[in-house]
Amino acid sequence: MSQPKAGLLKAFAADFHADLTMIAVIGDSLRDLQAAEAVGAKPILVKTGKGRQTLLNNPQLNIPVFENLYDAAQHLIS
C-alpha cells in the first residue's frame, strides 16, 4: 500500500468531508491504484505516463483502464 498517497486521499476527505467510496482516483502507477483501494476509492488506470508499463507489469488488474485522462473523464461524466 502507498501510505503517503493514501494519507493524501484521507486528508482530502477530511478537509472536504468527502466519502472516498464515492470518488474515483485516476492514476498511472500501481502506487496510485493501491492508494485508492486502501481508502475505499474507485481506482482507474490511464495508459499515459507510466500507465502502459503499469498495465504490462500487472496484467491481473481488474479495474477500468483508459487510453488517457480525457477518456477516463468522459467515462465518469457519461
Beta strands, then each sheet from edge to edge (+ up, - down):
strand 1: 24-27
strand 2: 42-46
strand 3: 65-66
sheet 1: 1+ 2+ 3+
end
